[in-house]
Structure formats: C-alpha cells, structure tokens
Amino acid sequence: MARQAESPYPYRGSVSLPQADAGCRSPIAKHSPSDASMILRISNHSKPNQMRNRTSRGRNVGRLALALVLCLSPICVIPFPVCSGQDGEEKAPSTVVPAGIANPASPQNNKLSDEELKRLTKLIDDLSASQFQVREDATEAISALSEKYLFELESRLATLQSPEAKARLSGVVALRKDERKQRITREFLRSKELPPDHEFQGWLSFSKATGFSDRKTKAMFLQLLETFPALIYTRINTPDEAYKQASLVAGDITKRLDIAREVTSEDGIALAYLVALCEDKLDNGLERTGHRVFSRSPFSTYLALNKQTPNALSALFSKFAVRANDKRMVFLTCFNGEIPAARQVAIEYLSQESAPRDPETFELAMQALAKFGNEKDIAIAERWLENSTVINQFQRIASPDPNEFRSANYIIQARDLALITTILLHRENPYLFFPLFRAHPLRGFTTDTVGFPEGTPDETRQQILKDWREHLKKNPKTLS
C-alpha cells in the first residue's frame, strides 16, 4: 500500500510512495553493498565445497560482476522519489496527488482477467528466479505488456523481496508511467474539448479561472505537471478549496523564500491560479506571499514576456489585483509585467475620496491610468484637477534655468499629476504645458518632471490649467 504524507494537499516536501515520479525527475538510486551480497547469495545457491573448481569460480566471478553492475547501473530504479535541486542537490518532490483523486492507472479502468493475472503472477515470480536468462526473459515479457497492466505492476512492486527483482520491475514501471504521461499530454494539447472523464480535471477550473482555452494556455497549465501534479489532476470547485490549496502552496514558498530567496515561474503560476479562485477568501497573509512571488524574477520576467492583451497569465493576476489591499505592490507588478489590469485598479482607487491619503499609491495610480487608460477614463483624472494635496517633495540639483546654479525644492500636488494624466489621455503634446516633461518606459511618465518649485504662486498652476482648457476649445476632439 502506498504511503503518503499527512497533508492531502500539494506542497513541496510531501512524499508519496510508490508514485515516485510525481513531481520528480526519474528517480535514480544505487543499491548498497549489502544488497550486492544478497544478490550474490541468492545466485550462489550454497554450492558444495567439492564443486568449487576453476569453472565454478569463474561462474562466481561472473555472478559477482553481474551483482555489481545491477547495483551501480542507473537502470536500478527504486520507488523512492528524488528530485534534483540547484547544483545537483537532492530534495523531496514538490507535491502529492491528494486523496480522493483517481489514480491515472486506476483498476476500475484497467481490469485484468483471471488468465491475465495468472500470467502476470508467473512473470513477476520469474523475476526472482535463480537462472539469469529466466529473469531476463521475464523482464522483457513484462516490458512488452500493455498499459492496462500498469496499476497491477505498481501494486505488485511492494510485495517483491529480491532487490534485483525490485530494480527490474521499478525500471519497467517508471518507463511505462513516463510513456503514459507523454501520451496523455499529447492528447490533451491536441484536443479541442476535454472529455469529462479526462485525467487532467484541473484544466476545467484552470481554464475557467483564466477565461482562455487555447493551446498556449494549455502549455502554461502543463508547466505545473512536474512541480504541482495535484493541480493538474484536481478540479477546484469552491473558494474554500482554492484557499486551502493556496495556503499550503504559499506556506512552502514562504519557507523557500526565507531560506534561499528564490521562486520559480511554476510557483507564480500555481499561486496566481489558486488566489484567483479564492475570491473573497483572500487574506492578508496570502496576499503578502502573492506580492513577494509576483514581484520577483523569474515570474515577473515570465509575466513581462507574455505581453499579449489579454492573456491567461495576466487574467489570473488581474483577479488577484482587484481584490488585493496593497495597491502599491499591485501597480509595481503591473508596470513590470505590462499588465492592463492596472487600469481597472487605478480607476477604482482614484474614485475614492481618500485616495490622496496614500501619496505614493496615488502617484502610481495616476501613472497607471496614463499608461493603460483611454479617453473614457479622462473624467477620473479630471476630478482631481482642483485638488492641491501635496503628493511628493524632492530636490532638483540641476535647475531648469541654465543661468541658475542653486538647487531648489520642488513640490508635486495632486492636480499636477491629474493635469499631465489628462493631457496624455487626450493624446496631446505634454511639452506645451510641462516643458520638462519626460516619459518613462514602464510607468508612462516621470512624476518629478511635472513638479513646481517650492513657493510657486497658486496663480501659476491655475493659469496652466486655464491654458489647457483654452487649448481644448481651440482644438476639439471627438472622443471614441
């Protein structure tokens, strides 16, 4: 019977036996010297002393060589999972398929007849036979069996006593499982609609969460197969289920972040998928982990490389972004990944009367609106054209006036950001009203180029606003 970690949910560090290839590379292991001596004893059959002539000594040498080959050969695969980490380090597999999920090689789908079971029992017994050729023939015959024998082979694996027999059968099982996984994956990528009984039940909830079902989204979904296989085989139906899975995944990611300071793209995809399904169950702890993962490379880089609008990955992050409380981190991640979700978040944030209370987030929201917004969002920016709340203060060492060499303190007010955002949404030339304006490759514009020197009369800002409104009257545009 397979042993499984206490938690039924997928997280790194859990172990499942004998399904060793879940979340792992092909597990390779060596037998110990004690196993070699056991194999030698099995093959020696306690020969009488008088038969230890030159011929028998040669046979013993051959048997010893065979034992060593079996112990040191990479085909001797044991059913204990080993995953390769960085620099060749071995670590536990990432996840376990939770209890209740149908085994990919379940007996109800692959029932064997009495005759087939009898033949299989004979072949497995032959794996422990004393004659080498019998063992070889049995291994070859088992390798030729069809896929429907896989479940029974796995169950028989735990009953074997001979180390050599276990090694032989483990190699066959591992090869069969890998072939089966590749076949199912190919069928999944080629199919237009997933059959209701397909093993990749997680695709039903994944495609629903993203809103996409194209081949590229399928390929992104399959990135979780090695690291988070439970998310492939499990369909998530409720926010409670999503929250439970997300908490376990986030907990393990946090441990690795605290120790190794690293995450993977698969971590980000899995967490984005789960938190998108959490809906109102998303709490502060899960949100903090999400920000730590989404803002780091390689996930942030992977996010930036998928700039099609819209796409599955940004769709997952968008659901998280709308529900997250820390909008500052949301905007920063959206800028790095060029995720259009920043527009909706900015509209919701700037629609609040208390928006300027957090100056940094207000500034980022205006930049997001200018970068991702359109003409329909002009009214959102215009509502702040009369607001004189100080958003930022900074010192400009190089004065705009080439005849002045003194440094000056500059102040950015809410109305300054609102005006430049309004101008950019109108697709007008910002240099007409802000001569020092400078665009930003990620954030639309650089905020410190729209500030005014400290002590600038209020009439100056009012005059610029008046000039802008006069410009609109002289150059009317039909907004789409």
N, C-alpha and C positions, 0 to 999 in steps of 0.2 A: 504494500500500500504506500502511496506517495506521501512523503512528509511535507508539511507546508508550514511557513511562518505563521505566527499567531494572527497577525492582521490580514484580513482577506482583501485588502485594497492595495493598489500598486504603489510602491515606493521603493527607492533604491535601498538595498541592504537586505531585502527579504529573500528567502531561498525556497525553492520548490524542487522536490525530487519525485520521480526521476526525470521530469521535463527540464533537462539541464540546458537546453538550447534556447529557452525563453529569455530574451534579453541578453544573450551571451554570444560570443564567438564560439566556434566549435571547440568544446572543452577537450584539451589535450592533457594527459597525465601520464606519469610513469609509475610502474609497479615498484614496490620496494624490494630489496634483496630477499626478504622473507618470502615474497610471492614467487621469486625465481626458484628458491629452494623447494617451494611447494610444488611448482610445476615439474621440477626435476624428480621429486619423489614420486609424483603421480606417474610420470613416464617411465621410471626405473623398474617398477613392479618388484622390488626387492629380489634382484637376481641372486641365485646361489653363488657362493664363493668360487666353486669349480668352473662356472661359466664366464668368469672374468678373464677371458683370454684377450688376445690382441683385437679380435673382431668386436667383442662386446665393449672393450674400452673405446674403440673408435665410435661405436654407436652412442656410448655415453657422452663422449665429447660432442658428437653431433646434437644430442638432445640438450646438452648444456648451452651450446651455441644458439639453438632454437629458443630456449628459455630466455636467454639474454636479449635476443632480437625482439621477442614478444614484450619484454619488459621495457626496452628502450625505444621501440618503434613508436612513431607518432600515431599509428593507427590504433594503439591501445587506448581506447577512449573509455573513461569511467563516467558513470552518470552523476558526477558531482559538478555543479556549474562553476565555471571560472570565467570571469570577464577581464579583459585587458584594459587597464587604465593608461595613464600617461607614462611614458618611459618604460613600458613593459611591466608596470606594476599590476598585480592581480587584485581584483576586487570582486565583491559579491555582485550577482546580477541585479538589475535595476528593479524589476517588478515581478509580480506573480499574478497569473490569471486568477481572479477572485473565485471563491467557492460559488457554485451555482451556475457557472458558465459551462456550457457543453464542451467537452474535450474535442479538439479538432478531429481526433480519431476515435470518436465515441463508439461503444459496442453496439448501440441501437442502430447505427448507420452501417455497421460492418459486421453483421452476424456471420459466424462461420458454422458450417455444417459439422456434424459429428465426425464425418470422414476427414474433413479438413483439419479439425482439431487433433484427431488421432495422428495424422501425418505430421503436423507441426510439432506435436509432443515428441515423436520419434526423431525428428531433425534436431530439436533442442537437446535431447538426450545424447545424440551423436556428437554434439559439441564437446562433451566431456569424455569421449571415447579414448581408449588407450592408444589406438592407431592414429598416427598423424594424418594419413590420407583420408580416413573416415571423418576426422574433424574438418579437413579442408573441403571435402565433398559436402558436408552439412552446411558449412559457411556459404559455399557457392549456391546451394539449393535455397537457403534462406534469403540470400541476396536477390534471388530471382522471383521471390514471392511478390504478389501484387500489394497494392496499398491497403487493401482491406484487412491485411494481417497486422497492420502497424500497432493497433491498440493491444492486441493479444501479445505481440512481441514485447511491448513495453511492460506489460504485467508479468510476463514470464522472466524478465530480466532480473527482478528482485529475488527470484527463487533459486538462481544459479549459485552454486558453491565454488566452482572452479574459477580461479582468477582468469585463466585463459579463455574459458567459455564466456565469462562476462565481457572480456575485452572484445572478443569476436562479435558477440551479439550487440554490444554497445555501438560498435562501428557501423553495423548494418542499420540499427535503429536511427542513429544520428544522420546517416546518409538518406534514409527514407524520409525522415521528417523534413530535412532540408529540401529535398526534391518536391515534397508535397507543398511546402510553404511557397516555393517558387511557382509551382503550377497555379495555386490559388491566387497568388499575387498577380500573375499574368491575366488570369480570367477576370479578376477584379478591375484591372486597368482597362481591359478591352470591353467590358460590359457597359451598356448604356444605362441599364437599370439593374439594381442589385436585387437578386431574388430574396424573398422574405426569409428563407432558411439559410442564407449565406452566413459563413462563419464570422465575417467582419461586420458584426452587428453594430460596432461603434461608429461605423460610417453613417448610419441612419441619424444619429444625434449630431455627428460632426458636420455633415452636410446641412443639417437644419440650422446649426449654430452659425455657420458661415454664410449660408444662402447661396452657395455655389456647389456644383456637382461635376465640374469639368475635369479633364484629365490632370491638369496642373494641380488642382485641389486634391485630387486622389493621391498624387505623388507626395504632396506635403503631408497628407494623412498617414501614408505609409512610412514616413520618417520616424513615426512612433513605434514601429513594429519591433525593432530590436531593443529599444530603451524602455518603452512603456507598452508591452504587448497587451496588458489588460484593457487599455483604452481602445485597442483595435477590436477585441472580441466582446467588449461590454457595451451595451446601449445604455445611455444615461437618460432617464425619463423625467426626473424631477429635480428642482433646485437643491433639495436636501441631499440627493445622491451626488450631485455635482460638488456641493460644498464638502461633503465627507471625503471624496476623492481628492479635491483640490487641497484640502488641509494636509493630507498625508504627503502629497507631492511637494507642497510648499515647505513642509517641515523638513523633508530630506534636502531640498535645495538650499534651505537656510543653513543647514549644518555644513554643507559643502562650501557655501559662500563664506561662512565664518572661518573655515579652515583653509581652503585652497583659493578662495577669492575668484572662482571661475564658475561659469554656467555654459550650457550648450544651447544650440539652436533648438534641439528637441525639448529641452527644459522649457524654453519660452513658448514653443508651440503647444505643448501639453498644458501649461499653466494658463495661457491665453484661451485655449479651448474650454477648460474647466471653469474659469472665473466668468467667462461669457455666459455659461449656463447657470451660474449661481444666482443671477438676478438680484433680488433684494437680500439674499443671504450673505452677500459680500460684506465682510467685516474689516476693521482697521488693520488687524494683523495680516490677513490675506492680501489686503491692498498694498501694504508696505513691501511684502515679498514680491508682489507683482511689479511694483516700481523698480525694485532692485534688479529684477531679472530683465525687464523690458528695456531698461536704460543702458544695459551692459552689452558689450560685444561678447559673443558673435551674434546674439539675437538682434540687437539694434542694427548691425550691419546687414543681416539677412533681411530685416524689415525694409531697410533702405534699398536693397536690390530688387524688391518687388514693388515697383512704383506704379503699376497699372492701377487705374482708378475705375471702378473699385476692384479689390481683390480679396481673396479669402482671408489672408492674414490680417489685413487692415480691418476687415469686417469684424473679426474676433476682438481685436484691440479696441475697436470703436465701442463695442458693448461694455467693455471694461471702463473705457474713458468716460463715458456718460455717467456711470454710477460711482466712479471714484471721487473721494472727497478732496484729495490733494491735486487740485487742478494745475498747480505749477509743474509738478512732475509729468502730468499728462501732456501739457503743452511742449515741454522739452523733448519728450519721447516722440511726439508727433512731428516736431521740427526735424529731428534726426532721421526719422523714417519717412518724412514727407507724407504723413497720413492725413487725409482730408477730414478725418473725424474731429480735428482741432476746430474746424469751422463751427460745428454744432455746439461743441463745448464752449467756445468763445461767445456764441450768441446767448446761450443760457446764462453764462456768467455775467456778461455785460448788461443783461436785462435786469439784474438785481440792483436795488438802490445802494446796497452796501458794498458794491464791487470795489470802489477805491480804498476801502479799509485795508486791503492787502495790496500795497503798491506794486510789488514785483509780479504778482499774478495778473493784476490789471494791465500792466505793461505787456506781458506775454500774450494776454487775450487780444489786445489791440493789434499786436504783430501777427497773431494767428488769423484774425479777421482780415487784415490787409493781404496776407499771403494766400489764404484759401477761400476768402469770401468772394461775393459778386455784387452786382448792382442792387440786388434785392436786400442786401444787408446794410445799405447806406444809412437807413433810419436808425439802426442800432448804434452806429458810430456818432451820428449827429446829435443824439440825445445828450452827449457829454460835451458839446461844443461850448457850453457856458460854465462848465464846472472848473473851478480854479484850485482843486485839491492838488497839493504837491505830491508828485509820484516819485521823483528821483532828484537828487542833487549830486553834482560832480564838478571837478575842477578841470578846466581846459588849460593846459600849459601853453600851447601854441594859440595865440589869439587869432581870431579871424581877420583882424585888421593887421596887415603886414607892417604898419608903422608903429604898432604897439608890441612891446616885448614883455609886458607884465602878464601874469596868469590871472584868470578870472573864474569865479564860481558861477556855474550855470544851474538853472532850475528847469525841470520838466514838469508841467502841470497836466492834469487830465485832459484839458481842452487842447493842448498841443498835440498829444497823441491822437485825439479824436479828429483833429483837423487833417493831419497828414494821412490818417487812415481813410477819411472821407475822400480826400484828393486821389489817393491810389485806387479806391473802389470806383471812382468816376473815370479812371484811366486817363487822368490829366497829368500834366508835367509838374512834378513836385518842386522843381528848382525855381519856378516862378514865385513861390511863396516861402520856400526854405532853401536859400542859396547853398547852404552847407549840407544839404540832404545827401545821404549815402545809402545805397541799397545794401541788403545783407543776403548772402547766398542761401541761407536756411530760413531766416526769420522775416524776410520781406524788406525790412528797413532797420537801420541802426538808430536806436532811440536817442543817443546822445547828440545826434546831428539836428535834432528838432527843438533843442532846449534854447532858453534865452538867458543872457547874463543876469546875474542877481541884481536887483534894483531896477530892472526894465519896467518902465511905466505900464500900467494896465492898458492905457490907450494904444500902445503899440500892438498888443495882441488883438485888441478889438478892431484896429484898422486892417490888420492882415485878414481877419475873418470877414470884414466888410468887403475887402478887395476880392476875396474868394467868391463871395455871393454875387458881386457885380460881374465877375468873370463867368459865372454860370448863366446869368441872364443874357450876357452878350453871346455866349456860345452854348445855346441849349442843346441837350442831347436827349434822344428818345431811349429810355432805359428799357432793355429787353426783359 
